């Protein structure tokens, strides 16, 4: 049986303080709205309040929009 656990659940189960961990993810990058939605979805799916680092998954046509969404999330 394969069991998947979210990053947030793993953090909670570990007993380690969230501040002591550095969690990275990547953002889909098809423009402002899609990136913004992707960030929110990633946080929800991970069960976390924030990520320490978000990478640009794949540069696309609207790099400025993607950057704005990442900047706002920060």
mmCIF file as gemmi writes it, N, C-alpha and C atoms, coordinates in Angstrom:
data_model
loop_
_atom_site.group_PDB
_atom_site.id
_atom_site.type_symbol
_atom_site.label_atom_id
_atom_site.label_alt_id
_atom_site.label_comp_id
_atom_site.label_asym_id
_atom_site.label_entity_id
_atom_site.label_seq_id
_atom_site.pdbx_PDB_ins_code
_atom_site.Cartn_x
_atom_site.Cartn_y
_atom_site.Cartn_z
_atom_site.occupancy
_atom_site.B_iso_or_equiv
_atom_site.pdbx_formal_charge
_atom_site.auth_seq_id
_atom_site.auth_asym_id
_atom_site.pdbx_PDB_model_num
ATOM 1 N N . UNK Axp A 1 ? 0.836 -1.174 0 1 0 ? 1 A 1
ATOM 2 C CA . UNK Axp A 1 ? 0 0 0 1 0 ? 1 A 1
ATOM 3 C C . UNK Axp A 1 ? 0.885 1.244 0 1 0 ? 1 A 1
ATOM 4 N N . UNK Axp A 2 ? 0.553 2.181 -0.857 1 0 ? 2 A 1
ATOM 5 C CA . UNK Axp A 2 ? 1.276 3.445 -0.924 1 0 ? 2 A 1
ATOM 6 C C . UNK Axp A 2 ? 0.488 4.483 -0.149 1 0 ? 2 A 1
ATOM 7 N N . UNK Axp A 3 ? 1.195 5.22 0.692 1 0 ? 3 A 1
ATOM 8 C CA . UNK Axp A 3 ? 0.54 6.254 1.498 1 0 ? 3 A 1
ATOM 9 C C . UNK Axp A 3 ? 1.232 7.586 1.234 1 0 ? 3 A 1
ATOM 10 N N . UNK Axp A 4 ? 0.465 8.578 0.857 1 0 ? 4 A 1
ATOM 11 C CA . UNK Axp A 4 ? 1.008 9.907 0.633 1 0 ? 4 A 1
ATOM 12 C C . UNK Axp A 4 ? 0.654 10.788 1.822 1 0 ? 4 A 1
ATOM 13 N N . UNK Axp A 5 ? 1.575 11.661 2.186 1 0 ? 5 A 1
ATOM 14 C CA . UNK Axp A 5 ? 1.356 12.585 3.284 1 0 ? 5 A 1
ATOM 15 C C . UNK Axp A 5 ? 1.733 13.983 2.807 1 0 ? 5 A 1
ATOM 16 N N . UNK Axp A 6 ? 0.976 14.973 3.204 1 0 ? 6 A 1
ATOM 17 C CA . UNK Axp A 6 ? 1.297 16.333 2.794 1 0 ? 6 A 1
ATOM 18 C C . UNK Axp A 6 ? 2.476 16.865 3.592 1 0 ? 6 A 1
ATOM 19 N N . UNK Axp A 7 ? 3.103 17.887 3.06 1 0 ? 7 A 1
ATOM 20 C CA . UNK Axp A 7 ? 4.218 18.512 3.767 1 0 ? 7 A 1
ATOM 21 C C . UNK Axp A 7 ? 3.757 19.055 5.116 1 0 ? 7 A 1
ATOM 22 N N . UNK Axp A 8 ? 2.574 19.662 5.129 1 0 ? 8 A 1
ATOM 23 C CA . UNK Axp A 8 ? 2.049 20.206 6.381 1 0 ? 8 A 1
ATOM 24 C C . UNK Axp A 8 ? 1.82 19.132 7.423 1 0 ? 8 A 1
ATOM 25 N N . UNK Axp A 9 ? 1.276 17.994 6.996 1 0 ? 9 A 1
ATOM 26 C CA . UNK Axp A 9 ? 1.056 16.889 7.931 1 0 ? 9 A 1
ATOM 27 C C . UNK Axp A 9 ? 2.387 16.348 8.443 1 0 ? 9 A 1
ATOM 28 N N . UNK Axp A 10 ? 3.366 16.26 7.567 1 0 ? 10 A 1
ATOM 29 C CA . UNK Axp A 10 ? 4.687 15.773 7.983 1 0 ? 10 A 1
ATOM 30 C C . UNK Axp A 10 ? 5.318 16.721 9.001 1 0 ? 10 A 1
ATOM 31 N N . UNK Axp A 11 ? 5.16 18.025 8.79 1 0 ? 11 A 1
ATOM 32 C CA . UNK Axp A 11 ? 5.686 19.01 9.737 1 0 ? 11 A 1
ATOM 33 C C . UNK Axp A 11 ? 5.013 18.833 11.083 1 0 ? 11 A 1
ATOM 34 N N . UNK Axp A 12 ? 3.694 18.707 11.089 1 0 ? 12 A 1
ATOM 35 C CA . UNK Axp A 12 ? 2.967 18.547 12.349 1 0 ? 12 A 1
ATOM 36 C C . UNK Axp A 12 ? 3.346 17.256 13.063 1 0 ? 12 A 1
ATOM 37 N N . UNK Axp A 13 ? 3.445 16.17 12.311 1 0 ? 13 A 1
ATOM 38 C CA . UNK Axp A 13 ? 3.772 14.88 12.918 1 0 ? 13 A 1
ATOM 39 C C . UNK Axp A 13 ? 5.209 14.817 13.424 1 0 ? 13 A 1
ATOM 40 N N . UNK Axp A 14 ? 6.092 15.6 12.826 1 0 ? 14 A 1
ATOM 41 C CA . UNK Axp A 14 ? 7.5 15.558 13.223 1 0 ? 14 A 1
ATOM 42 C C . UNK Axp A 14 ? 7.729 16.157 14.601 1 0 ? 14 A 1
ATOM 43 N N . UNK Axp A 15 ? 6.843 17.074 14.996 1 0 ? 15 A 1
ATOM 44 C CA . UNK Axp A 15 ? 7.031 17.747 16.274 1 0 ? 15 A 1
ATOM 45 C C . UNK Axp A 15 ? 8.056 18.867 16.204 1 0 ? 15 A 1
ATOM 46 N N . UNK Axp A 16 ? 8.669 19.075 15.033 1 0 ? 16 A 1
ATOM 47 C CA . UNK Axp A 16 ? 9.646 20.147 14.869 1 0 ? 16 A 1
ATOM 48 C C . UNK Axp A 16 ? 8.923 21.468 14.668 1 0 ? 16 A 1
ATOM 49 N N . UNK Axp A 17 ? 9.486 22.547 15.159 1 0 ? 17 A 1
ATOM 50 C CA . UNK Axp A 17 ? 8.854 23.842 14.927 1 0 ? 17 A 1
ATOM 51 C C . UNK Axp A 17 ? 8.944 24.218 13.445 1 0 ? 17 A 1
ATOM 52 N N . UNK Axp A 18 ? 7.877 24.77 12.905 1 0 ? 18 A 1
ATOM 53 C CA . UNK Axp A 18 ? 7.849 25.151 11.486 1 0 ? 18 A 1
ATOM 54 C C . UNK Axp A 18 ? 9.006 26.09 11.155 1 0 ? 18 A 1
ATOM 55 N N . UNK Axp A 19 ? 9.347 26.979 12.071 1 0 ? 19 A 1
ATOM 56 C CA . UNK Axp A 19 ? 10.418 27.948 11.842 1 0 ? 19 A 1
ATOM 57 C C . UNK Axp A 19 ? 11.775 27.274 11.653 1 0 ? 19 A 1
ATOM 58 N N . UNK Axp A 20 ? 11.899 26.039 12.127 1 0 ? 20 A 1
ATOM 59 C CA . UNK Axp A 20 ? 13.16 25.315 12.005 1 0 ? 20 A 1
ATOM 60 C C . UNK Axp A 20 ? 13.306 24.554 10.691 1 0 ? 20 A 1
ATOM 61 N N . UNK Axp A 21 ? 12.312 24.653 9.828 1 0 ? 21 A 1
ATOM 62 C CA . UNK Axp A 21 ? 12.334 23.946 8.547 1 0 ? 21 A 1
ATOM 63 C C . UNK Axp A 21 ? 12.336 24.942 7.405 1 0 ? 21 A 1
ATOM 64 N N . UNK Axp A 22 ? 12.944 24.554 6.301 1 0 ? 22 A 1
ATOM 65 C CA . UNK Axp A 22 ? 12.97 25.38 5.094 1 0 ? 22 A 1
ATOM 66 C C . UNK Axp A 22 ? 12.277 24.587 3.999 1 0 ? 22 A 1
ATOM 67 N N . UNK Axp A 23 ? 11.081 25.025 3.617 1 0 ? 23 A 1
ATOM 68 C CA . UNK Axp A 23 ? 10.268 24.266 2.669 1 0 ? 23 A 1
ATOM 69 C C . UNK Axp A 23 ? 10.185 25.021 1.353 1 0 ? 23 A 1
ATOM 70 N N . UNK Axp A 24 ? 10.509 24.31 0.276 1 0 ? 24 A 1
ATOM 71 C CA . UNK Axp A 24 ? 10.545 24.874 -1.065 1 0 ? 24 A 1
ATOM 72 C C . UNK Axp A 24 ? 9.497 24.2 -1.942 1 0 ? 24 A 1
ATOM 73 N N . UNK Axp A 25 ? 8.911 24.967 -2.841 1 0 ? 25 A 1
ATOM 74 C CA . UNK Axp A 25 ? 8.015 24.412 -3.846 1 0 ? 25 A 1
ATOM 75 C C . UNK Axp A 25 ? 8.214 25.202 -5.126 1 0 ? 25 A 1
ATOM 76 N N . UNK Axp A 26 ? 7.486 24.841 -6.15 1 0 ? 26 A 1
ATOM 77 C CA . UNK Axp A 26 ? 7.593 25.58 -7.407 1 0 ? 26 A 1
ATOM 78 C C . UNK Axp A 26 ? 6.217 26.051 -7.844 1 0 ? 26 A 1
ATOM 79 N N . UNK Axp A 27 ? 6.202 27.156 -8.569 1 0 ? 27 A 1
ATOM 80 C CA . UNK Axp A 27 ? 4.952 27.752 -9.036 1 0 ? 27 A 1
ATOM 81 C C . UNK Axp A 27 ? 4.786 27.52 -10.529 1 0 ? 27 A 1
ATOM 82 N N . UNK Axp A 28 ? 3.565 27.187 -10.937 1 0 ? 28 A 1
ATOM 83 C CA . UNK Axp A 28 ? 3.263 27.14 -12.358 1 0 ? 28 A 1
ATOM 84 C C . UNK Axp A 28 ? 3.308 28.574 -12.864 1 0 ? 28 A 1
ATOM 85 N N . UNK Axp A 29 ? 3.758 28.771 -14.06 1 0 ? 29 A 1
ATOM 86 C CA . UNK Axp A 29 ? 4.095 30.126 -14.491 1 0 ? 29 A 1
ATOM 87 C C . UNK Axp A 29 ? 3.471 30.495 -15.825 1 0 ? 29 A 1
ATOM 88 N N . UNK Axp A 30 ? 2.176 30.474 -15.883 1 0 ? 30 A 1
ATOM 89 C CA . UNK Axp A 30 ? 1.513 30.865 -17.122 1 0 ? 30 A 1
ATOM 90 C C . UNK Axp A 30 ? 0.831 32.215 -16.963 1 0 ? 30 A 1
ATOM 91 N N . UNK Axp A 31 ? 1.439 33.083 -16.195 1 0 ? 31 A 1
ATOM 92 C CA . UNK Axp A 31 ? 0.916 34.428 -16.021 1 0 ? 31 A 1
ATOM 93 C C . UNK Axp A 31 ? 0.43 34.696 -14.618 1 0 ? 31 A 1
ATOM 94 N N . UNK Axp A 32 ? 0.004 35.927 -14.399 1 0 ? 32 A 1
ATOM 95 C CA . UNK Axp A 32 ? -0.367 36.406 -13.071 1 0 ? 32 A 1
ATOM 96 C C . UNK Axp A 32 ? -1.46 35.57 -12.405 1 0 ? 32 A 1
ATOM 97 N N . UNK Axp A 33 ? -2.598 35.452 -13.065 1 0 ? 33 A 1
ATOM 98 C CA . UNK Axp A 33 ? -3.746 34.781 -12.436 1 0 ? 33 A 1
ATOM 99 C C . UNK Axp A 33 ? -3.455 33.31 -12.16 1 0 ? 33 A 1
ATOM 100 N N . UNK Axp A 34 ? -2.86 32.626 -13.125 1 0 ? 34 A 1
ATOM 101 C CA . UNK Axp A 34 ? -2.567 31.203 -12.946 1 0 ? 34 A 1
ATOM 102 C C . UNK Axp A 34 ? -1.521 30.984 -11.854 1 0 ? 34 A 1
ATOM 103 N N . UNK Axp A 35 ? -0.537 31.856 -11.793 1 0 ? 35 A 1
ATOM 104 C CA . UNK Axp A 35 ? 0.487 31.732 -10.752 1 0 ? 35 A 1
ATOM 105 C C . UNK Axp A 35 ? -0.105 31.991 -9.381 1 0 ? 35 A 1
ATOM 106 N N . UNK Axp A 36 ? -0.93 33.038 -9.287 1 0 ? 36 A 1
ATOM 107 C CA . UNK Axp A 36 ? -1.591 33.372 -8.02 1 0 ? 36 A 1
ATOM 108 C C . UNK Axp A 36 ? -2.444 32.191 -7.525 1 0 ? 36 A 1
ATOM 109 N N . UNK Axp A 37 ? -3.229 31.633 -8.425 1 0 ? 37 A 1
ATOM 110 C CA . UNK Axp A 37 ? -4.059 30.487 -8.084 1 0 ? 37 A 1
ATOM 111 C C . UNK Axp A 37 ? -3.197 29.279 -7.701 1 0 ? 37 A 1
ATOM 112 N N . UNK Axp A 38 ? -2.117 29.074 -8.438 1 0 ? 38 A 1
ATOM 113 C CA . UNK Axp A 38 ? -1.218 27.954 -8.146 1 0 ? 38 A 1
ATOM 114 C C . UNK Axp A 38 ? -0.582 28.065 -6.77 1 0 ? 38 A 1
ATOM 115 N N . UNK Axp A 39 ? -0.212 29.262 -6.387 1 0 ? 39 A 1
ATOM 116 C CA . UNK Axp A 39 ? 0.379 29.475 -5.053 1 0 ? 39 A 1
ATOM 117 C C . UNK Axp A 39 ? -0.648 29.124 -3.984 1 0 ? 39 A 1
ATOM 118 N N . UNK Axp A 40 ? -1.858 29.642 -4.136 1 0 ? 40 A 1
ATOM 119 C CA . UNK Axp A 40 ? -2.916 29.355 -3.158 1 0 ? 40 A 1
ATOM 120 C C . UNK Axp A 40 ? -3.225 27.863 -3.088 1 0 ? 40 A 1
ATOM 121 N N . UNK Axp A 41 ? -3.317 27.218 -4.239 1 0 ? 41 A 1
ATOM 122 C CA . UNK Axp A 41 ? -3.587 25.776 -4.266 1 0 ? 41 A 1
ATOM 123 C C . UNK Axp A 41 ? -2.458 24.983 -3.617 1 0 ? 41 A 1
ATOM 124 N N . UNK Axp A 42 ? -1.216 25.375 -3.875 1 0 ? 42 A 1
ATOM 125 C CA . UNK Axp A 42 ? -0.073 24.678 -3.283 1 0 ? 42 A 1
ATOM 126 C C . UNK Axp A 42 ? -0.09 24.778 -1.769 1 0 ? 42 A 1
ATOM 127 N N . UNK Axp A 43 ? -0.396 25.954 -1.256 1 0 ? 43 A 1
ATOM 128 C CA . UNK Axp A 43 ? -0.475 26.137 0.197 1 0 ? 43 A 1
ATOM 129 C C . UNK Axp A 43 ? -1.585 25.28 0.798 1 0 ? 43 A 1
ATOM 130 N N . UNK Axp A 44 ? -2.733 25.265 0.145 1 0 ? 44 A 1
ATOM 131 C CA . UNK Axp A 44 ? -3.857 24.472 0.629 1 0 ? 44 A 1
ATOM 132 C C . UNK Axp A 44 ? -3.523 22.98 0.606 1 0 ? 44 A 1
ATOM 133 N N . UNK Axp A 45 ? -3 22.503 -0.507 1 0 ? 45 A 1
ATOM 134 C CA . UNK Axp A 45 ? -2.676 21.083 -0.637 1 0 ? 45 A 1
ATOM 135 C C . UNK Axp A 45 ? -1.579 20.66 0.332 1 0 ? 45 A 1
ATOM 136 N N . UNK Axp A 46 ? -0.623 21.545 0.576 1 0 ? 46 A 1
ATOM 137 C CA . UNK Axp A 46 ? 0.465 21.218 1.497 1 0 ? 46 A 1
ATOM 138 C C . UNK Axp A 46 ? 0.033 21.354 2.946 1 0 ? 46 A 1
ATOM 139 N N . UNK Axp A 47 ? -1.048 22.078 3.185 1 0 ? 47 A 1
ATOM 140 C CA . UNK Axp A 47 ? -1.485 22.292 4.558 1 0 ? 47 A 1
ATOM 141 C C . UNK Axp A 47 ? -0.569 23.229 5.316 1 0 ? 47 A 1
ATOM 142 N N . UNK Axp A 48 ? -0.004 24.189 4.607 1 0 ? 48 A 1
ATOM 143 C CA . UNK Axp A 48 ? 0.937 25.131 5.218 1 0 ? 48 A 1
ATOM 144 C C . UNK Axp A 48 ? 0.434 26.559 5.073 1 0 ? 48 A 1
ATOM 145 N N . UNK Axp A 49 ? 0.976 27.455 5.911 1 0 ? 49 A 1
ATOM 146 C CA . UNK Axp A 49 ? 0.638 28.874 5.84 1 0 ? 49 A 1
ATOM 147 C C . UNK Axp A 49 ? 1.563 29.624 4.889 1 0 ? 49 A 1
ATOM 148 N N . UNK Axp A 50 ? 2.785 29.103 4.715 1 0 ? 50 A 1
ATOM 149 C CA . UNK Axp A 50 ? 3.756 29.772 3.844 1 0 ? 50 A 1
ATOM 150 C C . UNK Axp A 50 ? 4.824 28.779 3.395 1 0 ? 50 A 1
ATOM 151 N N . UNK Axp A 51 ? 5.491 29.132 2.306 1 0 ? 51 A 1
ATOM 152 C CA . UNK Axp A 51 ? 6.682 28.418 1.841 1 0 ? 51 A 1
ATOM 153 C C . UNK Axp A 51 ? 7.861 29.354 2.033 1 0 ? 51 A 1
ATOM 154 N N . UNK Axp A 52 ? 9.013 28.785 2.287 1 0 ? 52 A 1
ATOM 155 C CA . UNK Axp A 52 ? 10.208 29.613 2.455 1 0 ? 52 A 1
ATOM 156 C C . UNK Axp A 52 ? 10.793 30.039 1.114 1 0 ? 52 A 1
ATOM 157 N N . UNK Axp A 53 ? 10.573 29.228 0.084 1 0 ? 53 A 1
ATOM 158 C CA . UNK Axp A 53 ? 11.097 29.542 -1.238 1 0 ? 53 A 1
ATOM 159 C C . UNK Axp A 53 ? 10.14 29.005 -2.287 1 0 ? 53 A 1
ATOM 160 N N . UNK Axp A 54 ? 9.813 29.847 -3.258 1 0 ? 54 A 1
ATOM 161 C CA . UNK Axp A 54 ? 9.005 29.4 -4.399 1 0 ? 54 A 1
ATOM 162 C C . UNK Axp A 54 ? 9.839 29.598 -5.649 1 0 ? 54 A 1
ATOM 163 N N . UNK Axp A 55 ? 10.003 28.522 -6.397 1 0 ? 55 A 1
ATOM 164 C CA . UNK Axp A 55 ? 10.765 28.573 -7.636 1 0 ? 55 A 1
ATOM 165 C C . UNK Axp A 55 ? 9.833 28.773 -8.824 1 0 ? 55 A 1
ATOM 166 N N . UNK Axp A 56 ? 10.336 29.403 -9.86 1 0 ? 56 A 1
ATOM 167 C CA . UNK Axp A 56 ? 9.579 29.5 -11.105 1 0 ? 56 A 1
ATOM 168 C C . UNK Axp A 56 ? 9.782 28.174 -11.821 1 0 ? 56 A 1
ATOM 169 N N . UNK Axp A 57 ? 8.692 27.431 -11.968 1 0 ? 57 A 1
ATOM 170 C CA . UNK Axp A 57 ? 8.754 26.081 -12.522 1 0 ? 57 A 1
ATOM 171 C C . UNK Axp A 57 ? 9.262 26.072 -13.953 1 0 ? 57 A 1
ATOM 172 N N . UNK Axp A 58 ? 8.712 26.928 -14.785 1 0 ? 58 A 1
ATOM 173 C CA . UNK Axp A 58 ? 9.072 26.919 -16.188 1 0 ? 58 A 1
ATOM 174 C C . UNK Axp A 58 ? 8.747 28.299 -16.745 1 0 ? 58 A 1
ATOM 175 N N . UNK Axp A 59 ? 9.743 29.086 -17.111 1 0 ? 59 A 1
ATOM 176 C CA . UNK Axp A 59 ? 9.453 30.414 -17.661 1 0 ? 59 A 1
ATOM 177 C C . UNK Axp A 59 ? 8.55 30.313 -18.889 1 0 ? 59 A 1
ATOM 178 N N . UNK Axp A 60 ? 7.529 31.157 -18.93 1 0 ? 60 A 1
ATOM 179 C CA . UNK Axp A 60 ? 6.578 31.15 -20.031 1 0 ? 60 A 1
ATOM 180 C C . UNK Axp A 60 ? 6.455 32.558 -20.605 1 0 ? 60 A 1
ATOM 181 N N . UNK Axp A 61 ? 5.377 32.827 -21.288 1 0 ? 61 A 1
ATOM 182 C CA . UNK Axp A 61 ? 5.207 34.078 -22.008 1 0 ? 61 A 1
ATOM 183 C C . UNK Axp A 61 ? 4.974 35.287 -21.112 1 0 ? 61 A 1
ATOM 184 N N . UNK Axp A 62 ? 4.415 35.124 -19.931 1 0 ? 62 A 1
ATOM 185 C CA . UNK Axp A 62 ? 4.097 36.264 -19.074 1 0 ? 62 A 1
ATOM 186 C C . UNK Axp A 62 ? 4.965 36.242 -17.82 1 0 ? 62 A 1
ATOM 187 N N . UNK Axp A 63 ? 6.259 36.405 -18.014 1 0 ? 63 A 1
ATOM 188 C CA . UNK Axp A 63 ? 7.189 36.366 -16.884 1 0 ? 63 A 1
ATOM 189 C C . UNK Axp A 63 ? 6.933 37.492 -15.887 1 0 ? 63 A 1
ATOM 190 N N . UNK Axp A 64 ? 6.577 38.66 -16.371 1 0 ? 64 A 1
ATOM 191 C CA . UNK Axp A 64 ? 6.32 39.79 -15.477 1 0 ? 64 A 1
ATOM 192 C C . UNK Axp A 64 ? 5.094 39.532 -14.602 1 0 ? 64 A 1
ATOM 193 N N . UNK Axp A 65 ? 4.04 38.977 -15.197 1 0 ? 65 A 1
ATOM 194 C CA . UNK Axp A 65 ? 2.85 38.632 -14.419 1 0 ? 65 A 1
ATOM 195 C C . UNK Axp A 65 ? 3.158 37.588 -13.362 1 0 ? 65 A 1
ATOM 196 N N . UNK Axp A 66 ? 3.95 36.6 -13.734 1 0 ? 66 A 1
ATOM 197 C CA . UNK Axp A 66 ? 4.364 35.561 -12.788 1 0 ? 66 A 1
ATOM 198 C C . UNK Axp A 66 ? 5.15 36.187 -11.641 1 0 ? 66 A 1
ATOM 199 N N . UNK Axp A 67 ? 6.078 37.065 -11.982 1 0 ? 67 A 1
ATOM 200 C CA . UNK Axp A 67 ? 6.886 37.727 -10.962 1 0 ? 67 A 1
ATOM 201 C C . UNK Axp A 67 ? 6.01 38.545 -10.017 1 0 ? 67 A 1
ATOM 202 N N . UNK Axp A 68 ? 5.034 39.278 -10.566 1 0 ? 68 A 1
ATOM 203 C CA . UNK Axp A 68 ? 4.127 40.072 -9.729 1 0 ? 68 A 1
ATOM 204 C C . UNK Axp A 68 ? 3.371 39.195 -8.747 1 0 ? 68 A 1
ATOM 205 N N . UNK Axp A 69 ? 2.89 38.048 -9.21 1 0 ? 69 A 1
ATOM 206 C CA . UNK Axp A 69 ? 2.156 37.14 -8.331 1 0 ? 69 A 1
ATOM 207 C C . UNK Axp A 69 ? 3.054 36.624 -7.209 1 0 ? 69 A 1
ATOM 208 N N . UNK Axp A 70 ? 4.288 36.279 -7.547 1 0 ? 70 A 1
ATOM 209 C CA . UNK Axp A 70 ? 5.234 35.809 -6.518 1 0 ? 70 A 1
ATOM 210 C C . UNK Axp A 70 ? 5.564 36.924 -5.537 1 0 ? 70 A 1
ATOM 211 N N . UNK Axp A 71 ? 5.733 38.121 -6.057 1 0 ? 71 A 1
ATOM 212 C CA . UNK Axp A 71 ? 6.046 39.264 -5.208 1 0 ? 71 A 1
ATOM 213 C C . UNK Axp A 71 ? 4.894 39.545 -4.236 1 0 ? 71 A 1
ATOM 214 N N . UNK Axp A 72 ? 3.662 39.482 -4.719 1 0 ? 72 A 1
ATOM 215 C CA . UNK Axp A 72 ? 2.5 39.702 -3.85 1 0 ? 72 A 1
ATOM 216 C C . UNK Axp A 72 ? 2.385 38.614 -2.79 1 0 ? 72 A 1
ATOM 217 N N . UNK Axp A 73 ? 2.684 37.394 -3.177 1 0 ? 73 A 1
ATOM 218 C CA . UNK Axp A 73 ? 2.601 36.293 -2.21 1 0 ? 73 A 1
ATOM 219 C C . UNK Axp A 73 ? 3.619 36.483 -1.101 1 0 ? 73 A 1
ATOM 220 N N . UNK Axp A 74 ? 4.756 37.046 -1.456 1 0 ? 74 A 1
ATOM 221 C CA . UNK Axp A 74 ? 5.783 37.303 -0.453 1 0 ? 74 A 1
ATOM 222 C C . UNK Axp A 74 ? 5.293 38.298 0.57 1 0 ? 74 A 1
